[in-house]
Amino acid sequence: MNWQPVILWTDALVWLLTAVVALLLLLKSPHGQLHGASLRLRQMPVAMTTGLVLSVFIAIALLDSLHYRAVLPAHPGSPRQYSVEVSSVLDDILRPLREHKEKTYSAPLATHLYVKENVTLPDGKIARVYPLLRIDNMRLQTGSNDIAHRVARGIFLGLAFAALVAGLAAAWLMGRRRCGIAELSRRLAAADDGLPWRSMLLTVALLSVLTAVMAELAGAFHVLGTDKIGQDVLYETLKSIRTGVLIGTLTTLIMLPFAVLLGISAGYFGGWVDDAIQYLYTTLNAIPSVLLIAAAVLIMQVYIEMHPGMFDSAAARTDFRLLFLCLILGVTSWTGLCRVLRGETLKLRELEYVQAARAFGVSDGRMMLRHILPNLYHLILISVVMDFSGLVLAEAVLSYLGVGVDPAMQSWGNMINAARLEMAREPVVWWPLAAAFSLLFVLVLAANLFADSVRDALDPRGRQR
Amino acid sequence: MIRYLIRRLLYALPILFGVNLLTFLLFFIVNTPDDMARMHLGTKHVSAEAIAHWKIAHGYDKPLFYQPAAHGSSKLTDTVFFDKSLRMFALDFGQSDDGRNIAREIETRAGPSLEIALPVFVLGLLTNISFALLLVLFRATYLDRFGVMLAVALMSISGLFYIIAGQYFVAKLWRLVPISGYVNGLDSWRFVVLPVAVSIVAGIGGGSRWYRSIFLEEMGKDYVRTARAKGLSEWRILFRHVLQNGLIPILTGAVVVLPLLFMGSLLTESFFGIPGLGSYIIDAIQAQDFAIVRAMVFIGSVLYIVGLSLTDIAYSWADPRVRLS
């Protein structure tokens, strides 16, 4: 084996979360409130298109969560040595982006560096010019072509892929609905086939064209330019996706058990249990969350510095910090859901069916699990999707404040932080900032719209509005 | 009323004590004073004497909870917990780790913070309510749909973007106001206007969408139908009846944050170089000055509890059906 798998803590958790979600999707019961909601959700064009966009982000984050250490070129006779650098499957896919490093800044699609350098001309004189990019040198050697050509080829490839997807989907639909191509196109044109196929296809086409054009251009250019140390900005923004998505999901995963358990117990048992839990969340709420996060992260920093032996690689250290950030964000954010669940449980407890179950002698634990919890699913789900975008945005702010993820980790907050100085430069370096903000915006917008749809589908009262 | 306030105060004490205990646990148990000293003096090549000296200079050399060497009640009072945590109840914040008086620092910094936070609060509320009313007036039209989409887009943009874009275009490119800084006195408006404007714009998306849903809920109520049946114009219904009733949840919701305005805004103040409490916190975080962070945590939670009580009072004032109990 010429690689060694590395399972970081966050990797394990995110894959566990994926497995749980997949299991829930497979096992979902054909009845019940969630089923109706998922049917409604499937008919919403906004939900399905934003869902597709979100799944692309999540797929990238998952690919970036498969880590390994490559084997080093061995001397004969010496034992096998693995590289200290931990890379991921996404790094492999993006290898060309990662390896074409420049000296420093270069603008998007530029052919020359953004700063002048002393260059020795062939006749021995020294001139101060914008040197050619390394990636451009390579392009000249291979004699490959211009931007327009590559964009055209990208669009063609993207559309071809979209057409392939459309064809497969159509064949599947015809088989399933047992109808001919004419009937199917009539139904799709009238948009009465359950899923919003047209919007979904449009999204797939848009995404695949974008990807193909980027991929084509990336072979010969830095599509989004390079940053201060000459690293490709496109690579950096794509790597940042994992950080953002993980903070948005793992935080919820960590806080969910506490919020659900405490919320239901407070509402169900009442009395001193309720008092104690209410005291706990009022106290936690009273502390300004930024300060609590800052304090906790500072203390964790001290802890890491005092125990350097605990982490065998830089990746493990940054990963520990990310996990800790999720944990502390969870501590500050579970109170809202807990309060909602407590209130709803108070209401459910008085309903007749619960009274009836109690009369039959159902135990407390079973009551909460079988009769209360299923009626809270929709609130939990709404809270999970609504929190996601807020958490992703919070990461950027916290990293800017210096209490977010490790400065060595690729994240949008760190990119924005670095870009502060770049905006003060003359001439201004705008592309790392623009790239970070655009991807952050697309992810958060998609998450917001998706969350709205989920709420509409799940909350019958909200739907009437 | 007085009885309510007293009860509220008694209720607040255990919460403040809890906050205090929690911060104490974080700052002194998880992370011992020795760690703190090493952090400040540098992790390597630090002698034990230097650490002990630092601890004495900052008052961290006492035992945490119990002082066996002392007599009588000072067995409990001559400890770090009493000195650093319980004293805060008497608003005695002591000195920051770099030796300055925290209370005085807070006094001088509250002014600039309020100068930004108050206009943002008032003007932001007005802007959001107007925007929400506009959307409700044109509800179920393309204008409404466009407005809601705009609001979702606006709230999906990072707050950092508004600040950086505002600073770049307004201050750097068009040179309308200084990029950052602050002066005391009347002339400070030039430094304040951009942060205020940026904060208001950043809040429009979320705020107006929320207020719109409150107004829409009011629109569905019976009294609105009655008003319509009476033949009142849509305009009059909206501005006389719906606005008044909708303002109750909006204003009472806003009262919670009123005391917290003192704390200022972390991001805005640090980007615009305003010497307020927000930037004080940031500087403390970056300098790892735990004494300041602890004091600000305490003040923040006091203000939060004041805000909660004010909300209840505001509710009973705005809606006679609600009574304080």
Chai-1 contact restraints between the chains, C-beta under 6 A:
chainA,res_idxA,chainB,res_idxB,connection_type,confidence,min_distance_angstrom,max_distance_angstrom,comment,restraint_id
A,T282,B,I15,contact,1.0,0.0,6.0,A-B,restraint_1
A,T283,B,I15,contact,1.0,0.0,6.0,A-B,restraint_2
A,T283,B,G18,contact,1.0,0.0,6.0,A-B,restraint_3
A,T283,B,V19,contact,1.0,0.0,6.0,A-B,restraint_4
A,A286,B,I15,contact,1.0,0.0,6.0,A-B,restraint_5
A,A286,B,V19,contact,1.0,0.0,6.0,A-B,restraint_6
A,A286,B,S301,contact,1.0,0.0,6.0,A-B,restraint_7
A,A286,B,Y304,contact,1.0,0.0,6.0,A-B,restraint_8
A,I287,B,V19,contact,1.0,0.0,6.0,A-B,restraint_9
A,I287,B,V297,contact,1.0,0.0,6.0,A-B,restraint_10
A,I287,B,S301,contact,1.0,0.0,6.0,A-B,restraint_11
A,P288,B,G300,contact,1.0,0.0,6.0,A-B,restraint_12
A,V290,B,L266,contact,1.0,0.0,6.0,A-B,restraint_13
A,L291,B,M296,contact,1.0,0.0,6.0,A-B,restraint_14
A,L291,B,V297,contact,1.0,0.0,6.0,A-B,restraint_15
A,A294,B,I285,contact,1.0,0.0,6.0,A-B,restraint_16
A,A295,B,L26,contact,1.0,0.0,6.0,A-B,restraint_17
A,A295,B,V293,contact,1.0,0.0,6.0,A-B,restraint_18
A,L298,B,Q288,contact,1.0,0.0,6.0,A-B,restraint_19
A,I299,B,L26,contact,1.0,0.0,6.0,A-B,restraint_20
A,I299,B,V30,contact,1.0,0.0,6.0,A-B,restraint_21
A,I299,B,N31,contact,1.0,0.0,6.0,A-B,restraint_22
A,V302,B,N31,contact,1.0,0.0,6.0,A-B,restraint_23
A,V302,B,D35,contact,1.0,0.0,6.0,A-B,restraint_24
A,V302,B,M39,contact,1.0,0.0,6.0,A-B,restraint_25
A,E305,B,T43,contact,1.0,0.0,6.0,A-B,restraint_26
A,M306,B,D35,contact,1.0,0.0,6.0,A-B,restraint_27
A,L393,B,S158,contact,1.0,0.0,6.0,A-B,restraint_28
A,A396,B,S158,contact,1.0,0.0,6.0,A-B,restraint_29
A,A396,B,L160,contact,1.0,0.0,6.0,A-B,restraint_30
A,G402,B,Q286,contact,1.0,0.0,6.0,A-B,restraint_31
A,I416,B,L160,contact,1.0,0.0,6.0,A-B,restraint_32
A,M423,B,Y168,contact,1.0,0.0,6.0,A-B,restraint_33
A,F437,B,F161,contact,1.0,0.0,6.0,A-B,restraint_34
A,L440,B,S158,contact,1.0,0.0,6.0,A-B,restraint_35
A,F441,B,S156,contact,1.0,0.0,6.0,A-B,restraint_36
A,F441,B,I157,contact,1.0,0.0,6.0,A-B,restraint_37
A,V444,B,S156,contact,1.0,0.0,6.0,A-B,restraint_38
A,L445,B,S156,contact,1.0,0.0,6.0,A-B,restraint_39
A,N448,B,V152,contact,1.0,0.0,6.0,A-B,restraint_40
A,N448,B,S156,contact,1.0,0.0,6.0,A-B,restraint_41
A,R465,B,L216,contact,1.0,0.0,6.0,A-B,restraint_42
